[in-house]
Amino acid sequence: MSQKLTDRQAIREWAEARGGNPVLMDMRDGTGTRTVLQLTFGQDALNAEGNEGPDRVDGFQLVSWEDWFAALEKNGLAIEVTDDPAGGNEAE
């Protein structure tokens, strides 16, 4: 079963329980720049070949939780998570 999370503590606890880290990327679009938010999971992603340094994952910049939450709230966003301990995306 999935649920939407907006509470900072609930989001952080959910992500950290699964080895998640906050990442951001500024991307150009047709009208300017927008910020893309993601969570990355697993230490292997942080150390994979081709990353642009120890603080980058596929072009995303590892950031503090405070910076990540500021971007989330600025855009009025929430995250939808599953109760599956592995964080899978299986259909209900």
C-alpha positions in Angstrom: 0.0 0.0 0.0 1.3 3.5 -0.9 1.0 6.8 1.0 2.0 10.4 0.3 4.5 12.0 2.7 5.0 15.7 3.2 6.3 15.6 6.8 10.1 16.1 6.9 10.8 13.6 9.6 8.6 10.9 8.1 10.3 11.4 4.6 13.8 11.3 6.1 13.1 8.3 8.3 11.5 6.4 5.3 14.5 7.2 3.0 17.2 6.5 5.6 15.7 3.2 6.6 16.3 2.2 3.0 19.8 3.7 2.6 18.4 6.8 0.8 20.3 10.0 0.2 18.9 13.4 -1.1 20.1 14.6 -4.5 19.2 17.6 -6.7 19.9 18.6 -10.2 19.3 22.0 -11.9 18.0 21.4 -15.5 17.4 23.8 -18.2 14.0 23.7 -19.9 12.4 25.9 -22.5 11.7 28.8 -20.1 14.7 28.7 -17.7 16.0 26.3 -15.1 14.1 23.9 -12.9 15.2 21.8 -10.0 14.8 18.1 -10.1 14.6 16.2 -6.8 15.4 12.6 -6.3 16.4 10.1 -3.6 19.3 7.8 -4.4 19.5 4.4 -2.7 22.5 2.2 -2.0 26.2 3.0 -1.5 27.0 1.4 -4.8 25.3 4.2 -6.7 27.5 6.7 -4.9 30.7 4.9 -5.9 29.7 3.8 -9.4 32.1 4.5 -12.3 31.3 7.6 -14.4 30.0 9.7 -11.5 31.4 13.2 -11.6 33.1 12.9 -8.2 32.2 11.6 -4.8 29.2 13.9 -4.3 27.5 13.3 -7.7 25.3 10.5 -9.0 24.3 10.5 -12.7 24.6 14.3 -12.8 22.7 14.8 -9.5 24.4 16.6 -6.7 24.2 15.0 -3.2 22.8 17.7 -0.9 21.8 18.2 2.7 18.4 17.2 3.8 17.7 20.8 4.6 18.4 21.9 1.0 16.4 19.0 -0.4 13.4 19.8 1.8 13.6 23.5 0.9 13.3 22.5 -2.8 10.5 20.1 -2.0 8.5 22.7 -0.1 9.2 25.6 -2.5 7.5 23.5 -5.2 4.7 22.3 -3.0 5.6 18.7 -3.6 5.2 15.4 -1.7 6.6 12.0 -2.2 4.6 8.8 -2.7 6.1 5.8 -0.9 5.2 2.1 -0.5 5.1 0.2 2.8 7.3 -2.4 1.1 10.6 -2.5 3.2 12.6 -2.7 -0.1 10.8 0.4 -1.4 9.6 -1.4 -4.6 7.2 0.0 -7.1 5.0 -3.0 -7.6 1.3 -2.3 -8.4 -1.4 -2.9 -5.9 
